[in-house]
């Protein structure tokens, strides 16, 4: 999103559902959603970027059940179209994984399918990620969704065979490897505003 903005592309972002949030000035805020809001080239209210926000860092449909609400797909689609009309590109970040339920009938995958969104698969490099990546990619393609490519994300500092893991996935996936992100836990802190930083110390 930062690259797109630098190129003059009008960007907006959406985190349809977020589980894992803290209070900032008395309002529930998710760190990922705040970072997306900051990175966007078009100013959009937080509640539009993140229509459903829940405190506990658990599966979104379970978090919604605890709060006594239902994540409504029609609402999410309406918000997406509202945001998308203001931009050249709208970046949508998932929650929990491709097949994670949003409600009793629909998943993250259904959101992408209903809006005909192409997907970039982010693979967190760790034990078991080869199986996870291949199964997820297979399901994305089986559902007729366009898989633009995948990103290898180093999330563990001491993963000694990460290059072998990346090669193993690349050999088995037709969609291309788009980028490899190094392990850098400090990088996100550079992007955070003072308001967003409050969440890091906020009780969940």
C-alpha positions as CSV (number, residue, x, y, z in Angstrom):
1,X,0.0,0.0,0.0
2,X,2.9,2.4,0.7
3,X,4.3,1.6,-2.7
4,X,1.0,2.2,-4.4
5,X,0.6,5.5,-2.6
6,X,4.1,6.6,-3.7
7,X,3.1,5.9,-7.3
8,X,0.1,8.1,-7.0
9,X,-2.5,5.3,-6.9
10,X,-5.5,6.1,-4.7
11,X,-5.7,3.3,-2.2
12,X,-8.1,2.4,0.5
13,X,-8.0,-0.6,2.8
14,X,-10.4,-2.8,4.7
15,X,-10.1,-5.2,7.5
16,X,-13.7,-6.6,7.5
17,X,-13.4,-8.4,10.8
18,X,-10.7,-8.1,13.5
19,X,-10.4,-10.2,16.6
20,X,-7.8,-9.0,19.1
21,X,-8.2,-5.3,20.0
22,X,-7.7,-2.8,22.8
23,X,-9.2,0.5,23.9
24,X,-7.9,3.7,22.5
25,X,-9.6,6.8,23.9
26,X,-12.4,4.6,24.9
27,X,-12.9,3.0,21.5
28,X,-12.1,-0.5,20.5
29,X,-9.3,-0.6,18.0
30,X,-7.3,-3.3,16.2
31,X,-3.6,-2.7,15.5
32,X,-3.7,-4.2,12.0
33,X,-6.7,-2.2,11.0
34,X,-5.1,1.0,12.3
35,X,-1.9,0.3,10.3
36,X,-4.1,-0.3,7.2
37,X,-5.9,3.0,7.8
38,X,-2.5,4.8,8.1
39,X,-1.1,3.3,5.0
40,X,-4.1,4.2,2.8
41,X,-3.9,7.1,0.4
42,X,-7.6,8.0,1.0
43,X,-8.8,8.9,4.4
44,X,-11.6,6.6,5.6
45,X,-13.1,6.4,9.1
46,X,-11.9,3.6,11.3
47,X,-15.4,2.1,11.6
48,X,-15.5,1.8,7.8
49,X,-12.0,0.2,7.5
50,X,-13.0,-2.3,10.3
51,X,-16.8,-2.8,10.6
52,X,-16.5,-5.7,13.1
53,X,-14.0,-5.4,15.9
54,X,-13.8,-7.8,18.8
55,X,-11.6,-7.8,22.0
56,X,-10.5,-11.4,22.4
57,X,-7.9,-12.8,19.9
58,X,-9.9,-15.8,18.9
59,X,-11.7,-17.0,15.8
60,X,-14.0,-14.2,14.6
61,X,-17.2,-16.2,14.6
62,X,-16.5,-17.2,18.3
63,X,-15.7,-13.7,19.2
64,X,-18.9,-12.5,17.7
65,X,-20.9,-15.2,19.5
66,X,-19.4,-14.0,22.8
67,X,-20.6,-10.5,22.1
68,X,-24.0,-11.6,20.9
69,X,-23.7,-10.4,17.4
70,X,-23.7,-11.9,13.9
71,X,-21.1,-11.0,11.3
72,X,-23.4,-10.1,8.4
73,X,-21.9,-10.6,4.9
74,X,-24.4,-8.1,3.3
75,X,-23.1,-5.4,5.6
76,X,-19.5,-6.2,4.8
77,X,-20.2,-6.1,1.0
78,X,-22.0,-2.7,1.4
79,X,-19.0,-1.3,3.3
80,X,-16.6,-2.6,0.8
81,X,-18.4,-1.0,-2.2
82,X,-18.6,2.3,-0.3
83,X,-14.8,2.2,0.2
84,X,-13.9,1.0,-3.2
85,X,-15.8,3.8,-4.9
86,X,-13.3,6.2,-3.4
87,X,-10.2,4.5,-4.7
88,X,-8.3,3.0,-7.6
89,X,-7.4,-0.1,-5.5
90,X,-8.8,-1.4,-2.2
91,X,-6.7,-3.8,-0.3
92,X,-8.6,-6.2,1.9
93,X,-6.8,-8.1,4.8
94,X,-8.3,-11.3,5.9
95,X,-8.6,-12.6,9.5
96,X,-7.4,-16.0,10.8
97,X,-7.0,-17.8,7.5
98,X,-8.7,-18.6,4.2
99,X,-11.4,-20.9,5.6
100,X,-11.9,-19.3,9.0
101,X,-15.7,-19.0,9.7
102,X,-17.2,-15.5,9.9
103,X,-20.6,-16.8,10.9
104,X,-22.5,-20.1,10.9
105,X,-22.6,-20.3,7.1
106,X,-19.9,-18.2,5.6
107,X,-16.1,-17.9,5.8
108,X,-13.3,-15.5,4.8
109,X,-13.3,-17.4,1.5
110,X,-16.9,-16.6,0.8
111,X,-16.2,-12.8,1.2
112,X,-13.5,-13.0,-1.4
113,X,-15.7,-15.1,-3.7
114,X,-18.8,-12.9,-3.4
115,X,-16.8,-9.8,-4.3
116,X,-14.6,-11.5,-6.9
117,X,-11.4,-10.4,-5.1
118,X,-8.0,-11.8,-6.3
119,X,-5.9,-13.2,-3.5
120,X,-2.3,-12.9,-2.4
121,X,-1.4,-15.7,0.0
122,X,0.9,-14.8,2.8
123,X,2.9,-17.8,4.2
124,X,4.3,-17.5,7.7
125,X,7.5,-19.6,7.5
126,X,7.6,-22.2,10.3
127,X,7.2,-25.9,10.8
128,X,4.2,-27.2,8.9
129,X,3.9,-24.2,6.6
130,X,4.5,-26.2,3.4
131,X,1.4,-28.3,4.0
132,X,-0.6,-25.2,5.1
133,X,0.5,-23.2,2.0
134,X,-0.2,-26.0,-0.5
135,X,-3.6,-26.9,1.0
136,X,-4.7,-23.3,1.1
137,X,-3.6,-22.5,-2.4
138,X,-5.3,-25.7,-3.7
139,X,-8.6,-24.6,-2.0
140,X,-8.4,-21.1,-3.4
141,X,-7.9,-22.4,-6.9
142,X,-10.6,-25.0,-6.5
143,X,-13.1,-22.3,-5.6
144,X,-12.3,-20.5,-8.8
145,X,-10.6,-17.5,-7.1
146,X,-7.6,-15.9,-8.8
147,X,-4.4,-16.5,-6.8
148,X,-2.1,-13.6,-7.9
149,X,0.9,-15.2,-6.0
150,X,2.3,-15.7,-2.6
151,X,4.6,-14.0,-0.1
152,X,7.1,-15.8,2.1
153,X,7.0,-14.1,5.6
154,X,9.8,-14.9,8.1
155,X,8.0,-14.9,11.4
156,X,10.6,-16.9,13.4
157,X,14.1,-15.6,14.0
158,X,15.9,-18.9,14.1
159,X,14.4,-20.9,11.3
160,X,17.6,-22.2,9.8
161,X,16.2,-23.9,6.6
162,X,13.9,-21.1,5.4
163,X,15.4,-21.0,1.9
164,X,14.7,-24.8,1.5
165,X,11.1,-24.2,2.7
166,X,10.6,-21.4,0.2
167,X,12.0,-23.5,-2.6
168,X,9.8,-26.5,-1.7
169,X,6.7,-24.3,-1.9
170,X,7.8,-22.5,-5.1
171,X,8.4,-25.8,-6.8
172,X,4.9,-27.0,-6.1
173,X,2.9,-23.8,-6.7
174,X,2.2,-22.4,-10.1
175,X,1.3,-18.9,-8.9
176,X,4.6,-17.0,-8.4
177,X,6.5,-16.0,-5.3
178,X,6.0,-12.3,-5.2
179,X,8.3,-11.3,-2.3
180,X,10.2,-12.6,0.7
181,X,9.9,-10.6,3.8
182,X,12.8,-10.8,6.4
183,X,12.2,-11.3,10.1
184,X,12.0,-7.7,11.5
185,X,9.8,-7.3,14.6
186,X,10.8,-3.6,14.8
187,X,9.6,-2.7,11.3
188,X,5.9,-2.4,12.2
189,X,6.7,0.0,15.0
190,X,8.1,2.5,12.6
191,X,4.7,2.6,10.9
192,X,2.7,3.2,14.0
193,X,1.2,6.5,15.1
194,X,1.1,7.5,18.8
195,X,-2.5,6.4,18.9
196,X,-1.8,3.0,17.5
197,X,1.0,2.4,20.0
198,X,-1.4,2.6,22.8
199,X,-2.9,-0.7,21.8
200,X,0.4,-2.4,22.4
201,X,0.0,-1.6,26.1
202,X,-3.8,-1.9,26.3
203,X,-5.2,-4.9,28.1
204,X,-7.0,-7.3,25.7
